[in-house]
């Protein structure tokens, strides 16, 4: 394996994680200064900000004609978020699940996953579908904005700070963090995609497998940190909400944007259609009864989710 390629890959990861953190902190502070309620910030900036690496990588891959990476990154991240991150968070502490997540957000995730899977049967996710997904992102954000008026700002502010840290001090610092975060995401995504292609070739595996595993894990590191820290601090609803919100963002913005940016859309390989997309849909289906049952995710259920991720990863690697 080329040391320079591996180094570029790791540096790309670092840029993505650092960029996401800067973006979340800076955008949170700006939104609060503009009078946007903390709930909106928590459900959009935190969930969307931690998923910004997925969007940056998938958009970059789509523009570079790397369809397997663009699609595999989103599909792999959505599978990983539920099985690994949610499962690991439940092992740290049993997770409480809010009524809104069970009644609204998880069903939305399920419908979106089914819709993407259905469209994929055509062999590609075209620009028109991408534009529709981006439009749904606007609708979902508007809906969240409307719902936020019913919440207690003081309570949600504490939840936001638990997930994203204290907002930046001055306006200039906030703007600087947003700019630095966006720049780091753009540069990190470019390096990561280029290195991922090189690693796939040097290891003799497909770009799709690299995207579903290594790239998906790297771009999901902000979600890992946010959910694990939230679970350890007792902010258990955030641990679940971050995963569900991030998965919705991945489908409507990361995948939708990638399809809209590429002139030919995002091609769907037969391998992804046969196995990975059905797994992503199955994981979304399992989420609803799992989270609705007593509105709680206990340690045994978390362990089963982690085991399922191990089986899925082993199957990708061709292990028995």
C-alpha positions in Angstrom: 0.0 0.0 0.0 1.4 3.4 -0.9 2.3 5.4 2.2 1.6 8.7 0.5 -2.0 7.5 -0.4 -2.6 6.3 3.1 -1.3 9.6 4.6 -3.6 11.6 2.3 -6.5 9.4 3.3 -5.9 10.0 7.0 -5.3 13.7 6.5 -8.6 13.9 4.6 -10.4 12.2 7.5 -8.8 14.7 10.0 -9.9 17.7 7.8 -13.5 16.4 7.6 -13.8 15.8 11.3 -12.3 19.1 12.2 -14.2 21.0 9.6 -17.5 19.5 10.8 -16.7 20.6 14.4 -15.9 24.2 13.3 -19.0 24.3 11.2 -21.3 23.1 14.0 -19.9 25.6 16.5 -19.8 28.6 14.2 -23.3 28.0 12.7 -24.8 27.3 16.1 -23.6 30.6 17.4 -24.7 32.5 14.3 -28.2 30.9 14.4 -28.7 31.8 18.1 -27.5 35.4 17.4 -30.1 35.7 14.6 -32.9 34.6 17.0 -33.4 31.1 15.7 -34.6 28.9 18.5 -32.1 26.3 20.0 -34.3 23.4 18.9 -34.0 24.4 15.3 -30.3 24.6 15.7 -30.1 21.3 17.5 -32.2 19.4 14.9 -30.7 21.1 11.9 -27.2 22.4 12.6 -26.1 19.7 14.9 -27.5 16.8 12.9 -26.8 18.4 9.5 -23.4 19.6 10.7 -22.2 16.2 11.8 -23.3 14.8 8.5 -21.5 17.5 6.5 -18.6 15.2 5.8 -20.9 12.7 4.1 -22.3 15.5 1.9 -18.9 16.8 1.0 -17.5 13.4 0.1 -20.5 12.3 -1.9 -20.8 15.6 -3.8 -17.1 15.5 -4.6 -17.3 11.9 -5.7 -20.3 12.6 -7.9 -18.5 15.5 -9.6 -15.4 13.3 -10.2 -17.6 10.5 -11.7 -17.0 8.1 -8.7 -20.6 6.9 -8.4 -19.8 3.9 -6.2 -18.2 6.2 -3.6 -21.0 8.8 -3.8 -23.7 6.2 -3.2 -21.7 3.8 -1.0 -20.7 6.6 1.4 -24.4 7.5 2.1 -25.6 3.9 2.2 -22.7 2.7 4.4 -23.1 5.7 6.7 -26.8 5.1 7.3 -26.2 1.5 8.1 -23.3 2.3 10.4 -25.2 5.1 12.1 -27.9 2.7 13.3 -26.0 -0.5 13.9 -22.7 0.8 15.2 -23.4 4.3 16.6 -26.9 3.6 18.1 -25.8 0.2 19.3 -22.7 1.5 20.9 -24.6 4.4 22.5 -27.1 2.0 24.0 -24.2 0.0 25.5 -22.9 3.1 27.2 -26.3 3.8 28.7 -29.9 2.7 27.9 -31.4 5.3 25.5 -34.6 7.2 26.0 -36.5 7.8 22.8 -38.8 10.9 22.4 -42.3 10.6 21.2 -41.6 12.9 18.2 -38.9 10.7 16.9 -41.2 7.6 17.0 -44.2 9.4 15.5 -42.4 11.7 13.0 -38.7 11.4 12.2 -38.3 7.6 12.2 -41.3 7.2 9.8 -39.8 9.9 7.6 -36.5 8.1 7.5 -38.3 4.8 6.6 -40.3 6.4 3.8 -37.2 8.1 2.4 -35.1 4.9 2.5 -37.9 3.0 0.7 -38.2 5.7 -1.9 -34.5 5.7 -2.6 -34.4 1.9 -2.8 -37.4 2.0 -5.3 -35.8 4.6 -7.5 -32.5 2.7 -7.5 -34.2 -0.1 -9.5 -34.0 2.1 -12.6 -30.2 1.7 -12.4 -29.4 5.3 -11.4 -30.6 8.1 -9.2 -31.1 10.9 -11.7 -30.8 14.7 -11.4 -34.6 15.1 -11.2 -34.7 12.7 -8.2 -31.8 14.6 -6.7 -33.7 17.9 -7.0 -36.8 16.4 -5.4 -34.7 15.1 -2.4 -33.1 18.5 -2.0 -36.6 20.0 -2.0 -37.7 17.5 0.7 -34.7 18.7 2.8 -36.2 22.2 2.7 -39.6 20.9 3.6 -38.3 18.9 6.5 -36.3 21.9 7.8 -39.4 24.1 7.6 -41.4 21.5 9.4 -38.8 21.4 12.2 -38.8 25.2 12.4 -42.6 25.1 12.8 -42.5 22.4 15.5 -39.8 24.3 17.4 -42.3 26.9 18.5 -43.8 24.4 20.9 -40.6 23.7 22.7 -38.9 25.1 25.8 -35.9 27.2 24.5 -34.0 26.9 27.8 -34.2 23.1 27.8 -33.2 22.7 24.2 -30.3 25.2 24.6 -28.8 22.9 27.2 -29.2 20.0 24.9 -27.6 21.9 22.1 -24.6 22.7 24.2 -24.3 19.1 25.3 -24.1 18.0 21.7 -22.2 20.8 20.0 -20.4 22.6 22.8 -20.8 26.2 23.9 -21.3 28.6 21.0 -18.4 30.7 19.9 -17.9 34.1 21.6 -17.8 36.9 19.0 -19.6 37.4 15.7 -16.3 37.5 13.9 -15.2 34.2 15.5 -18.4 32.6 14.6 -18.0 33.6 10.9 -14.4 32.5 10.9 -15.4 29.1 12.3 -18.0 28.6 9.6 -15.6 29.7 6.8 -12.8 27.5 8.2 -15.2 24.5 8.6 -16.5 24.8 5.0 -12.9 25.1 3.6 -11.8 22.1 5.6 -14.7 20.0 4.4 -14.1 20.9 0.7 -10.3 20.1 0.9 -10.8 17.1 3.1 -13.4 15.6 0.8 -11.2 16.0 -2.2 -8.2 14.3 -0.5 -10.4 11.6 0.9 -12.0 10.7 -2.4 -8.7 10.7 -4.3 -7.1 8.5 -1.6 -10.0 6.2 -1.4 -9.8 5.4 -5.1 -6.1 4.8 -4.7 -6.5 2.5 -1.7 -9.2 0.5 -3.4 -6.9 -0.2 -6.4 -3.9 -1.0 -4.2 -5.9 -3.4 -2.0 -7.6 -5.1 -4.9 -11.1 -4.3 -3.6 -13.9 -2.4 -5.2 -14.5 1.4 -4.6 -18.0 0.4 -3.4 -16.6 -1.7 -0.5 -14.1 1.0 0.4 -16.9 3.6 0.5 -19.3 1.3 2.5 -16.7 0.6 5.2 -13.7 2.9 5.5 -15.1 6.1 4.0 -18.5 5.6 5.7 -16.7 5.2 9.1 -14.5 8.2 8.5 -17.3 10.5 7.5 -19.5 9.3 10.4 -16.9 10.1 13.1 -18.7 13.4 14.1 -21.8 11.3 14.7 -19.8 8.8 16.7 -18.4 11.5 18.9 -21.7 13.4 19.3 -23.9 10.3 20.2 -21.3 8.6 22.4 -20.6 11.8 24.4 -24.4 12.6 24.6 -25.1 9.0 25.9 -22.3 9.3 28.5 -23.5 12.7 29.7 -27.1 11.5 30.1 -28.4 13.4 27.1 -29.8 10.2 25.7 -32.5 11.6 23.5 -29.8 13.5 21.6 -27.9 10.3 21.0 -30.9 8.8 19.2 -32.0 12.1 17.5 -28.6 12.7 16.1 -28.5 9.4 14.3 -32.0 9.7 12.9 -31.6 13.3 11.8 -28.2 12.5 10.2 -29.6 9.6 8.3 -32.4 11.8 6.9 -29.8 14.4 6.0 -27.6 11.8 4.2 -30.5 10.8 2.0 -32.0 14.2 1.1 -28.9 16.4 1.0 -25.8 14.2 0.6 -27.3 11.8 -1.9 -29.8 14.3 -3.3 -27.1 16.8 -3.9 -24.7 14.3 -5.4 -27.4 13.2 -7.9 -28.3 16.8 -8.7 -24.7 17.8 -9.3 -23.8 15.0 -11.6 -25.0 15.4 -15.2 -25.8 11.7 -15.4 -27.0 11.3 -11.8 -25.5 8.7 -9.5 -25.3 5.2 -11.1 -26.4 2.3 -8.9 -24.2 -0.8 -9.2 -25.9 -4.3 -9.3 -24.0 -5.2 -6.1 -25.4 -2.2 -4.2 -28.9 -3.0 -5.5 -28.7 -6.7 -4.5 -27.3 -6.3 -1.0 -26.4 -2.9 0.5 -29.5 -0.9 -0.4 -31.8 -3.7 1.0 -29.7 -3.7 4.1 -30.1 0.1 4.5 -33.9 -0.3 4.1 -34.0 -3.2 6.5 -32.1 -1.2 9.1 -34.6 1.7 8.7 -37.5 -0.7 9.1 -36.1 -2.3 12.2 -35.6 1.2 13.8 -39.4 1.8 14.1 -40.4 -1.2 16.3 -37.1 -1.2 18.1 -37.4 2.5 19.1 -41.2 2.4 19.6 -41.0 -0.5 22.0 -41.3 1.2 25.4 -39.6 4.3 23.7 -36.3 2.9 25.1 -33.2 1.1 23.6 -31.5 -1.1 26.2 -28.0 -2.6 26.4 -29.1 -6.0 25.0 -30.6 -4.4 22.0 -27.5 -2.3 21.5 -25.3 -5.4 21.6 -27.5 -7.1 19.0 -27.2 -4.0 16.7 -23.4 -4.1 17.1 -23.4 -7.8 16.3 -25.4 -7.1 13.2 -22.9 -4.5 12.0 -20.1 -7.0 12.5 -21.9 -9.6 10.4 -22.6 -7.0 7.7 -19.0 -5.8 7.6 -17.7 -9.4 7.5 -20.0 -10.2 4.6 -18.6 -7.2 2.6 -15.0 -8.4 3.3 -15.9 -11.9 2.1 -15.2 -13.4 5.5 -17.1 -16.5 6.7 
